[in-house]
Amino acid sequence: MAGTADSDRRVGWYRQMWTIRLFEEKVQELFMSGLIQGTTHLCQGQEAVSVGSISAMQPGDVQTNTYRGHGEALALGMTPETGFAELMGRSAGGSKGVGGSMHFIDTSLGNIGANAIVGAGLPIAVGAALSFKLQGKPHGALTFFGDGATNIGTFHEALNMAAVWKTPVVFIITNNLYGEYSPQMTTTATKDLARRADPFGMPGIIVDGQDVDVVHREVSAALERAKAGEGPSLLEMKTYRYRGHSRTDPAKYRAPGELEAWKLRDPIDILGAKLAEEGLLSADAQQQVRTEVQAAIDAAAERAAQSPVLTLEETRQYVYAD
């Protein structure tokens, strides 16, 4: 029975990854049509990091993520309709439409915040983990951040504090090789960012961020270790974003053929090939999943667009405390 449950879960991961991929593609479409204002940072190509990591969480665990955090929010259970509504500034959004792309949040799901400020989620996650420890609660925290965040002071301060106090937190570097427009090796004097764990006496683990099974296994082990009082870990997910840094970035700084090479190890294709080989989801069934998800994404976007926009007066109750 356990094997069946595991199989069902991995088929569910496949659907989740397609949901994230097609959600992000729809976001780009909505932005180009003028229904989404401001900017967006999309995560196509990084779906295995989101789904594999979030699926390691247990009820009561929390996570923080970046402004490229739509994938984590959806993997945690935010519905596409809620996400689209937030992006469109509609009242059906998770923050009533006033948070936008960079501030997806739903504390009821364990999403205690995305942040527009690079690295801002690290100390928040350490604080949440410390709270669990002080209260004797069997929970932990994940915090996602990009490769560029490992160059700021907050990164080192958060890792040092977590290591000293052995807080139940797992640090996850979503290393997509670029800090905005700068290749990692032009800003960081080390190839493997996991080595930055060494000065803090915590495990630094390099993970294939394109394989959801591997991601889930490594994050589960690190989270279990943290909850057992053995301290935090730093996991470096080697992955890639298919689009530029933000909606205005055509990513012309990439080397010729780089994007195409990474797409040969697409995370959805990797899991799909495994599921087909194991007899869990045939190629035809996989195409059916994509068709069903696309229809659901299109319908969610249409419903979200019908939600009203809050008036300025209505927003005041969400800005000022009584």
C-alpha positions in Angstrom: 0.0 0.0 0.0 2.9 2.3 0.8 4.2 1.8 -2.7 0.8 2.8 -4.2 0.7 5.9 -2.0 4.3 6.9 -3.1 3.3 6.3 -6.8 0.2 8.4 -6.5 2.3 11.2 -4.8 4.8 11.2 -7.6 2.1 11.3 -10.3 0.7 14.3 -8.3 4.1 15.9 -8.5 4.0 15.6 -12.2 0.7 17.4 -12.3 1.9 20.1 -9.9 5.0 20.8 -12.0 2.8 21.3 -15.1 0.5 23.5 -13.1 3.5 25.7 -12.1 4.9 25.7 -15.7 1.6 26.7 -17.3 0.7 29.1 -14.6 3.9 31.0 -15.3 3.3 30.9 -19.1 -0.2 32.3 -18.5 1.3 35.1 -16.3 3.5 36.2 -19.2 0.4 36.1 -21.5 -1.6 38.2 -19.0 1.2 40.7 -18.6 1.5 41.2 -22.3 -2.2 41.7 -22.6 -2.1 44.4 -19.9 -4.0 42.5 -17.2 -1.0 42.3 -14.9 0.7 45.5 -13.9 4.2 46.0 -12.5 6.8 43.4 -13.0 7.0 39.6 -12.7 9.8 37.1 -12.1 9.0 33.7 -13.6 10.4 30.2 -12.6 9.9 28.0 -15.7 12.6 25.3 -15.5 12.8 25.4 -11.7 9.7 23.4 -10.9 11.4 20.4 -9.4 13.0 22.6 -6.7 9.6 24.0 -5.7 7.7 20.7 -5.8 10.4 18.5 -4.4 11.2 20.8 -1.5 7.7 21.8 -0.5 6.5 18.1 -0.6 9.0 17.4 2.2 7.2 19.8 4.6 4.8 18.5 7.2 1.7 20.2 8.7 3.0 23.0 10.9 6.2 23.6 9.0 6.7 27.0 7.3 8.7 28.5 4.5 9.9 31.8 3.1 10.8 32.4 -0.6 11.8 35.0 -3.1 10.1 37.3 -5.5 10.4 34.3 -8.0 8.2 32.4 -5.6 5.1 31.5 -7.5 6.2 27.9 -7.7 6.6 27.5 -4.0 3.2 29.1 -3.4 1.4 26.8 -5.8 3.2 23.7 -4.5 2.0 24.6 -1.0 -1.6 24.7 -2.1 -2.4 28.2 -3.3 -4.9 27.8 -6.1 -4.1 29.2 -9.5 -7.2 31.4 -9.3 -6.0 33.0 -6.0 -2.5 33.5 -7.6 -3.8 35.1 -10.8 -6.2 37.4 -8.8 -3.3 38.6 -6.6 -1.2 39.3 -9.7 -4.0 41.2 -11.3 -4.6 43.3 -8.2 -8.0 41.7 -7.6 -9.8 41.2 -4.2 -9.8 37.4 -4.6 -6.1 37.4 -4.3 -4.3 36.0 -1.3 -3.5 39.5 -0.1 -6.6 41.1 -1.6 -4.6 42.1 -4.7 -2.4 44.6 -2.8 0.7 42.3 -2.5 1.3 41.4 -6.1 3.8 39.1 -7.6 6.6 39.8 -5.1 4.5 39.3 -2.0 2.6 36.0 -2.3 1.6 34.9 1.2 -0.8 32.5 2.9 0.1 31.8 6.5 -2.6 29.1 6.7 -0.6 27.0 4.2 2.7 27.7 5.9 3.8 30.4 3.4 4.9 33.1 5.8 6.1 35.4 3.0 7.8 36.1 -0.3 10.1 39.1 -0.3 11.1 41.7 -2.9 14.3 42.3 -1.0 17.1 39.9 -1.9 17.8 37.5 1.1 15.2 39.0 3.3 13.5 35.7 3.9 16.5 34.0 5.5 16.4 35.7 9.0 12.6 35.4 9.0 12.8 31.6 8.6 15.5 31.5 11.2 13.3 33.4 13.6 10.3 31.1 12.9 12.5 28.0 13.5 13.9 29.5 16.7 10.3 30.1 17.8 9.5 26.4 17.2 12.5 25.4 19.2 11.8 27.6 22.2 8.2 26.5 22.3 9.1 22.8 21.9 7.1 22.4 18.7 8.2 19.6 16.3 8.2 21.9 13.3 10.8 23.3 10.9 11.3 26.0 8.3 12.6 26.1 4.8 13.9 29.3 3.2 14.5 29.6 -0.6 16.9 32.2 -2.0 18.9 32.7 -5.2 22.6 32.3 -5.8 23.1 36.1 -5.6 21.8 36.2 -2.1 24.8 34.2 -0.9 26.9 37.3 -1.4 25.1 39.5 1.1 25.7 39.9 4.8 22.3 38.7 5.8 23.1 35.3 4.3 26.2 34.8 6.5 24.5 36.3 9.6 21.5 34.0 9.2 23.6 30.8 8.7 25.8 31.7 11.7 22.9 32.3 14.0 21.1 29.2 12.9 24.2 27.1 13.4 25.0 28.5 16.9 21.4 28.0 18.1 20.8 24.8 16.1 17.5 26.1 14.9 15.4 23.7 12.8 15.8 25.4 9.4 17.0 24.3 6.0 18.6 26.9 3.7 17.9 26.2 0.0 19.9 28.0 -2.7 18.0 28.0 -6.0 21.1 28.3 -8.1 19.9 29.2 -11.6 23.4 30.4 -12.4 22.5 34.1 -12.7 22.1 36.8 -10.2 19.8 39.0 -12.2 22.0 39.5 -15.4 25.3 38.4 -13.9 26.7 34.9 -14.3 27.5 33.3 -11.0 31.3 33.0 -11.7 31.6 36.8 -12.3 30.3 37.6 -8.8 31.3 34.6 -6.7 34.8 33.1 -6.3 33.6 29.5 -5.9 31.9 27.1 -8.3 29.9 25.2 -5.7 27.9 27.5 -3.3 27.3 24.6 -1.0 30.9 25.1 0.3 29.7 28.2 1.9 28.3 26.0 4.6 31.7 25.0 5.8 32.6 28.0 8.0 29.4 27.5 9.9 29.9 23.8 10.6 26.8 22.6 8.9 26.3 20.2 6.0 26.6 21.8 2.5 24.9 19.5 0.0 24.9 19.8 -3.8 21.6 18.6 -5.2 20.4 18.0 -8.8 17.7 20.5 -8.9 16.2 19.1 -12.1 15.2 15.8 -10.5 12.2 16.1 -8.2 12.9 12.7 -6.6 16.4 13.7 -5.6 15.2 17.1 -4.4 12.5 15.6 -2.2 14.9 13.0 -0.7 17.6 15.6 0.2 15.3 18.2 1.6 13.4 15.5 3.6 16.6 14.3 5.1 17.8 17.8 6.0 14.5 18.8 7.5 14.4 15.6 9.6 17.9 16.3 10.8 17.0 19.9 11.7 13.9 18.8 13.6 15.9 16.2 15.5 18.1 19.0 17.0 21.1 18.4 14.8 21.2 21.8 13.3 20.6 23.4 9.9 21.8 22.4 6.5 22.6 24.4 3.3 21.4 22.8 0.1 22.5 24.1 -3.3 19.9 23.2 -6.0 21.6 23.2 -9.4 18.9 24.4 -11.7 18.1 26.9 -14.5 15.5 29.5 -15.3 14.2 29.4 -18.9 13.2 33.1 -19.1 15.2 36.2 -18.2 15.5 37.7 -14.8 12.2 39.6 -15.2 9.6 40.4 -17.8 11.9 43.1 -19.4 14.9 40.9 -19.7 15.5 39.0 -23.0 18.5 37.2 -21.5 20.8 37.9 -24.4 23.7 37.5 -22.0 23.4 33.7 -22.2 26.0 31.7 -24.2 24.7 30.3 -27.4 23.1 26.9 -26.9 23.0 27.2 -23.1 19.3 27.3 -22.8 18.8 24.5 -25.2 21.3 22.3 -23.4 19.5 22.8 -20.1 16.1 22.0 -21.7 17.5 18.6 -22.5 17.2 18.0 -18.8 13.8 19.5 -18.3 12.5 18.6 -14.8 9.1 17.7 -16.1 10.5 15.5 -18.8 12.8 13.8 -16.3 10.0 12.8 -14.0 7.7 12.0 -17.0 10.3 9.5 -18.4 10.6 7.8 -15.0 6.8 7.5 -14.6 6.5 6.1 -18.0 9.3 3.6 -17.5 7.7 2.5 -14.2 4.3 2.0 -15.8 2.7 4.7 -13.7 1.9 7.3 -16.4 2.1 6.6 -20.1 3.0 9.2 -22.7 -0.6 9.5 -23.6 -1.6 9.9 -20.0 1.0 12.6 -19.6 -0.3 14.5 -22.5 -3.8 14.3 -21.0 -2.5 15.7 -17.7 -1.0 18.7 -19.6 -4.3 19.2 -21.5 -6.3 19.1 -18.3 -3.9 21.5 -16.5 -4.0 24.0 -19.3 -7.8 24.0 -19.3 -7.8 24.5 -15.5 -5.2 27.3 -15.8 -7.2 29.1 -18.5 -10.4 28.9 -16.5 -8.7 30.1 -13.3 -7.4 33.2 -15.1 -10.8 34.0 -16.5 -12.4 33.7 -13.1 -9.7 35.8 -11.4 -10.2 38.6 -13.9 -13.9 38.8 -12.9 -13.0 39.6 -9.3 -13.3 43.3 -8.3 -10.5 45.6 -7.5 -10.5 47.0 -3.9 -11.1 50.7 -3.6 -8.5 52.8 -1.8 -10.7 53.1 1.2 -11.2 49.3 1.4 -7.4 48.7 1.4 -7.0 50.8 4.6 -8.2 48.0 6.8 -5.3 45.8 5.6 -2.7 48.5 6.0 -3.3 50.2 9.4 -3.8 48.4 12.7 -6.8 49.2 14.9 
